[in-house]
């Protein structure tokens, strides 16, 4: 038996109530090094609240939340609005909560594809660019725990695939635990170790396969969500290049990837997953 | 050299300006302009207490401003009212209490005007020592909490999640504000302290791309306003506090004429 690793963060029967109603309650979860835990669930199901309890930004009104002492966190919140009056370049933003070395800043920005933006003012970024910068900032800290709340909203589709790939690589590279919240079910299910499906309480949890086949999951997301799992079981015939272009099985390279481009063979949906190769 | 009232005024004014510039940046970034006003109104209550209990005016103003700002933090957490309503409540109740208290003290004849508009030409050597002692302390502490305070200004949740302790930074910032109000009272007066905090920071905004840079430029703009204002008031025999503020406004207007360099440099940075 492997020695059971100590959890980076642990919630035990945790819940938060506001104005006489529970936002979420009875959440048990623990994240260890090198592990990706994904929270899924409909709007208002308590995903962000759970993440904020795990971070210690919110204190649970019942149950407990514990973190390893001295835990270094990288956080990408769901909604960030930066006051446009702030003079803030991307480069300064990268060092917001810690003095990070230039090499680490460069590497993180390179990986999320925002190196060109380093001298821009944050307020001039587009939504997708800003999310990439947020992700870069969180990784550059080399955190023990990465908490990503809808990290890729507004990022273009091919970018999402590359970045989810990056996120799943990070756990082994940084040896960090990752708490991920996402609506992109088909992508998320492919790259995660544990899934917790929330709907005001823990509706079901387990491996992606176990969760996707559970009746609670079907009930919550409908039958249409079930085939998403098939995505990472089918065969892939194209490769996403780092610059966003796509190389197909017949060797041609196109700007993007869609079923009607004549290069795809018959399969359900395209989407990112573990088997996507990268040049 | 310190025997000359004008030199003392210059020294005192420059001392206050060096502190007001950087701290004023946070007032602008955090949208706390009205908070500055509230504290300066509270300063008048401090003056009343000082006269009533015969204690040092600077100390009394500091104490009252600190209490009012911590009271604001406490009231904000109870979250029943919006910040601007709370600030109005604190500002006007403290100025009213101050005026009522002053009216009871029939034995003191107070020159209210000097508190409202400052009396920089009557600065003593002790005042200068207080300004520089307090000012150096404020700048030192500000440098110490700079990262957490700025991080909390940009995004409180990120700052808190990543261990920056924004609550502590808030409290320290409130105390710094109270200190600046106390030491600036004699220079520009209750009515114009907020101007010294906000106008130089606003002037700096268009010329910079980073927060640290903005703090330095705001400090320079504040010093220029004080020096320019004092010479102008000597030249045209105008009241010095208001003349300093008018000079600051002139600098601000001039800054509007500077083309917004960083906005137009978008997409032309390093390839």
Interface residues (C-beta under 8 A of the other chain):
Chain A: X52 X55 X56 X57 X72 X73 X74 X75 X77 X80 X82 X83 X85 X86 X87 X88 X89 X92 X93 X96 X97 X98 X99 X116 X117 X118 X119 X120 X121 X124 X141 X147
Chain B: X28 X29 X31 X147 X150 X151 X153 X154 X155 X157 X158 X159 X160 X161 X162 X163 X164 X205 X208 X209 X210 X211 X213 X214 X262 X263 X265 X266 X267 X269 X270 X271
